Amino acid sequence: MELLTGSEADKSLVENHPFRPKFYLNGFPKAGLHWVGLMVMPLATQLPAYDVVFDTSWTGTFKFNSWTTEWWELERWAYRSSLLQPGFFMHTHTGYTPEIEQFLRLLGVAHVFIYRDLRDVVVSQAHHIMSDDDERFVHPGKPFYHKLGSFEAVIKACIEGIGPFPGVFERWELYAPWLDVDWVFKIAFDDLQNEPLETARRLIMYSASRVADIFDAELTLPYDSRTKLAAMMVLCGTLKHKSSTFRKGTSGGWREHFTPAIVDLFKQCDTNGWLKRLGYVRDDSWGVE
């Protein structure tokens, strides 16, 4: 995949692919991270697991499969993240701190951050928790939630928290600052659904520009090449059966499950007005969306 051209020496290096993007795919849990991973398959290969030391190709900054706000040891996370090589991608659930942001920038990754309507997030989380498939849908707190007795009660617990597992807003606010980092590529879940081709094109340009900026190289991407790559990315994004945690992959599913009591609870817990800040509602009544 030819991304950059510059001097004749630069061209020789590019042809040998040492400067392909390193895709650091980051997302809030249940925001569509697997979908992004499918889409970048024409651009990169998933980083493999490393046997005993790292038995998964994932990484993240929070303990218990990223369902908590308890931070992992950052040195271990940094070591794992530094194994990412050009031409590969890594799935992650990575919270924000200035130190983490600086580390990833200096590591030279193409950092892709996906987010989603938090109402859909809690419904997807509830389905994940209630699934009997403990291999695909891993959650260490399933016994806490299963004792609640109803799907509505589980959604409420996902919103406000239960036992050692914090609610959606407390967790989200540890990821949200990525939206304000200018060099990070942000994707709303709805963009993947409504504008997949345009999203793919923008992601191609971002990843190429990221490498070009690092090496101060000239960026040339022929239109035909961009078009073909983007079409391949969209096609790969439809291969949902290859995602280990894919269930439905649509927006607005919260409407099927949000009772008046859940709506009231969600609004009470959304003290910082995230639905409005993310652009999913225009006012507190949710009347115009």
C-alpha positions in Angstrom: 0.0 0.0 0.0 1.8 3.1 -1.2 1.0 6.1 1.0 3.8 8.6 0.7 6.3 9.8 -1.9 9.1 12.3 -1.6 12.7 12.2 -2.8 13.9 9.2 -4.7 15.4 7.8 -1.4 12.0 8.3 0.3 10.3 6.4 -2.6 12.6 3.5 -2.1 11.8 3.3 1.6 8.1 3.6 0.9 8.2 0.7 -1.6 9.6 -1.5 1.2 6.7 -0.4 3.5 8.6 0.7 6.6 6.4 3.7 7.1 2.9 2.3 6.9 0.5 3.6 9.6 0.4 1.9 13.0 -3.4 1.9 13.8 -4.2 2.3 17.4 -8.0 1.7 17.4 -9.5 3.0 20.6 -13.1 3.2 21.7 -15.4 3.4 24.7 -16.7 -0.2 25.3 -19.8 -1.0 23.2 -19.2 2.0 20.9 -18.4 -0.1 17.8 -14.7 -0.7 18.0 -14.9 -4.1 16.3 -16.6 -2.4 13.3 -13.6 -0.1 12.9 -11.3 -3.0 13.1 -13.1 -4.7 10.2 -12.9 -1.6 8.1 -9.1 -1.1 8.5 -8.4 -4.7 7.4 -7.5 -3.6 3.8 -5.0 -1.2 5.4 -3.4 -3.2 8.1 -3.2 -6.6 9.9 -4.3 -7.2 13.4 -1.4 -7.4 15.8 -1.1 -11.0 17.1 -1.2 -12.1 20.7 2.1 -12.8 22.3 1.7 -16.2 23.9 2.3 -16.2 27.7 3.2 -12.6 28.3 0.2 -11.1 26.3 -2.4 -13.7 25.6 -4.6 -11.3 23.7 -4.2 -8.9 20.8 -6.1 -6.2 22.8 -4.8 -3.7 25.3 -6.4 -1.1 27.5 -5.9 1.1 30.5 -8.6 -0.2 32.9 -8.9 -3.5 34.8 -11.6 -6.1 34.5 -12.0 -6.0 30.7 -12.3 -2.2 30.8 -15.6 -2.3 32.7 -14.2 -0.4 35.6 -12.4 2.9 36.3 -9.5 1.2 38.0 -6.4 1.9 36.0 -3.9 -0.8 35.0 -0.2 -0.2 35.6 0.6 2.3 32.8 4.1 0.9 32.4 2.7 -2.5 31.4 0.2 -0.8 29.1 2.9 1.3 27.4 5.1 -1.8 26.9 2.3 -3.6 25.2 1.3 -0.6 23.1 4.9 -0.2 22.0 4.8 -3.6 20.3 2.5 -2.1 17.6 4.4 -2.1 14.3 3.8 -0.4 10.9 1.1 -2.1 8.9 -0.6 -3.5 12.0 -3.6 -2.5 14.1 -4.5 -3.0 17.7 -7.9 -2.9 19.5 -7.9 -0.9 22.7 -10.0 0.7 25.4 -7.7 3.5 26.5 -8.7 6.3 28.8 -7.2 9.8 28.5 -4.4 11.3 30.5 -1.9 13.9 29.2 0.9 11.3 29.7 -0.9 8.7 27.7 -1.7 11.2 24.9 1.9 12.3 24.7 3.2 8.7 24.7 0.9 7.7 21.8 1.8 10.8 19.8 5.5 10.1 20.2 4.9 6.5 19.4 3.7 7.7 16.0 0.4 5.8 15.9 -2.6 6.7 13.8 -5.0 7.0 16.8 -8.6 6.3 15.8 -11.2 7.0 18.5 -14.9 5.8 18.1 -17.8 7.0 20.3 -21.5 6.4 20.3 -24.8 7.6 21.6 -24.5 6.7 25.3 -28.2 5.5 25.3 -27.3 2.9 22.7 -24.1 2.1 24.6 -26.0 1.1 27.8 -28.5 -1.0 25.9 -25.7 -2.8 24.1 -23.8 -3.3 27.4 -27.0 -4.8 29.0 -27.3 -7.3 26.1 -23.6 -8.1 26.5 -24.0 -8.7 30.2 -27.2 -10.8 29.9 -25.7 -13.1 27.1 -25.1 -16.7 28.1 -22.1 -16.8 25.8 -19.3 -16.1 28.3 -16.6 -16.6 25.7 -17.7 -13.9 23.2 -19.4 -11.6 25.7 -17.0 -11.4 28.6 -17.9 -9.4 31.7 -16.6 -10.2 35.2 -19.7 -8.7 36.9 -22.4 -10.8 35.3 -23.5 -12.4 38.6 -24.1 -8.8 40.0 -26.4 -8.0 37.1 -28.2 -11.3 36.7 -29.5 -11.1 40.2 -31.5 -8.0 39.3 -34.2 -10.0 37.6 -35.1 -7.9 34.6 -33.6 -6.4 31.5 -34.8 -3.0 32.6 -33.1 -3.3 35.9 -29.9 -4.3 34.2 -30.0 -1.2 31.9 -30.5 1.0 35.0 -27.5 -0.6 36.6 -25.5 0.1 33.5 -26.5 3.7 33.8 -25.9 4.3 37.5 -23.5 1.5 38.3 -23.6 -1.5 40.6 -21.1 -2.9 43.1 -17.6 -2.4 41.8 -18.8 -1.5 38.3 -19.4 2.2 37.8 -22.1 3.7 35.7 -21.7 4.7 32.1 -21.1 8.4 32.7 -18.4 7.9 35.3 -16.6 5.6 32.9 -17.2 7.7 29.7 -15.7 10.8 31.2 -12.3 9.1 31.4 -12.4 8.6 27.6 -14.2 11.8 26.5 -11.1 14.1 26.5 -9.9 12.3 23.4 -12.5 14.2 21.5 -10.5 17.4 22.1 -7.1 16.1 20.9 -6.6 17.5 17.5 -4.3 14.8 16.1 -6.7 12.0 16.9 -9.1 10.8 14.3 -12.6 10.8 15.8 -15.5 8.6 14.4 -19.1 8.7 15.6 -20.8 5.3 15.3 -23.5 6.9 13.2 -20.8 7.9 10.6 -20.0 4.2 10.1 -23.7 3.5 9.6 -24.8 6.5 7.5 -21.6 7.5 5.6 -19.3 4.5 5.5 -17.6 5.4 2.2 -16.9 9.0 3.2 -15.7 7.8 6.6 -13.3 5.3 5.0 -11.9 8.0 2.7 -11.3 10.4 5.6 -9.6 7.6 7.5 -7.3 6.8 4.6 -6.3 10.4 4.3 -5.8 10.8 8.1 -3.6 7.7 8.4 -1.4 8.7 5.4 -1.2 12.3 6.6 -0.2 11.1 10.1 2.9 9.3 8.7 3.6 12.1 6.3 3.7 14.6 9.2 6.0 12.5 11.2 8.6 12.1 8.5 8.0 15.5 6.8 7.2 13.7 3.6 5.1 14.7 0.6 1.6 13.1 0.6 0.4 11.7 -2.8 -2.6 9.4 -2.9 -4.0 8.9 -6.4 -7.8 9.3 -6.6 -8.3 5.8 -8.1 -6.3 4.2 -5.3 -8.2 6.0 -2.6 -11.5 5.1 -4.2 -10.7 1.4 -4.4 -9.3 1.2 -0.9 -12.3 3.0 0.5 -14.7 0.6 -1.3 -12.7 -2.4 0.1 -12.9 -0.9 3.6 -16.7 -0.5 3.4 -17.0 -4.1 2.1 -14.9 -5.4 5.0 -17.1 -3.4 7.4 -20.0 -5.6 6.3 -18.4 -8.8 7.4 -20.0 -8.6 10.9 -19.7 -12.4 11.4 -16.0 -11.9 11.8 -16.5 -9.7 14.9 -16.5 -11.7 18.1 -18.9 -9.4 19.9 -21.2 -8.1 17.1 -24.9 -8.3 17.9 -26.9 -5.8 15.9 -24.9 -2.8 15.0 -27.6 -0.1 14.6 -28.3 3.3 16.1 -31.4 4.2 18.0 -32.1 0.8 19.6 -32.5 2.5 23.0 -36.0 3.6 21.9 -37.1 -0.1 22.2 -35.9 -0.4 25.8 -36.0 3.0 27.5 -39.1 3.1 29.7 -40.1 6.5 31.2 -38.3 5.4 34.4 -35.1 4.7 32.5 -35.4 8.0 30.7 -35.7 9.9 34.0 -32.8 8.0 35.5 -30.6 8.6 32.4 -31.3 12.4 32.5 -30.6 12.5 36.3 -27.2 10.8 35.8 -26.2 12.9 32.7 -25.3 15.8 34.9 -22.8 17.2 32.4 -25.2 17.1 29.5 -23.3 14.6 27.4 -26.1 13.8 25.0 -26.3 17.4 24.1 -22.5 17.9 23.9 -22.2 14.9 21.6 -24.9 16.2 19.4 -27.5 13.5 20.0 -30.2 15.8 21.4 -30.9 19.5 21.1 -32.6 20.1 24.4 -33.2 18.3 27.7 -36.6 17.1 26.6 -35.1 14.9 23.9 -37.9 16.3 21.8 -35.8 17.3 18.7 -33.1 14.7 17.7 
